[in-house]
Amino acid sequence: MDEQRFDAYINLIVALLNCPEGQENEILQARLGRSGVGAGDGAGAAHL
């Protein structure tokens, strides 16, 4: 995993930990759609 992808995962985890309850799916949809985290490498949201 390259550093940019690692940073994207860390930022996603922090966002999920700090978001208001119930907004996790919104964050996942927004982040996974634009950052490419989990896309194309077999590491989908289930692996986060």
C-alpha positions in Angstrom: 0.0 0.0 0.0 1.5 3.3 -0.9 1.6 6.3 1.4 -1.1 8.3 -0.3 -3.6 5.3 0.0 -2.6 4.7 3.6 -3.2 8.4 4.4 -6.6 8.2 2.8 -7.5 5.2 4.9 -6.4 7.0 8.1 -8.4 10.1 7.2 -11.5 7.9 6.5 -11.2 6.2 9.8 -10.8 9.5 11.7 -13.8 10.9 9.9 -15.9 7.9 10.8 -14.8 8.0 14.4 -15.6 11.7 14.7 -18.9 11.9 12.7 -22.3 12.3 14.3 -24.1 9.1 14.9 -26.0 7.9 11.8 -23.8 9.7 9.2 -21.3 6.9 8.7 -22.9 5.7 5.5 -22.9 9.2 4.1 -19.2 9.6 4.8 -18.4 6.2 3.3 -20.3 6.9 0.1 -18.7 10.3 -0.3 -15.2 9.2 0.5 -15.2 5.9 -1.4 -16.7 7.5 -4.4 -14.1 10.2 -4.8 -10.9 9.0 -3.1 -10.7 5.5 -4.6 -10.1 4.0 -1.2 -11.0 0.4 -1.5 -11.7 0.6 -5.2 -10.1 -1.8 -7.6 -7.9 -3.5 -5.2 -10.3 -6.0 -3.6 -10.4 -3.9 -0.4 -14.0 -2.7 -0.3 -15.8 -1.0 2.6 -16.2 -4.4 4.3 -12.4 -4.4 4.9 -12.3 -1.0 6.5 
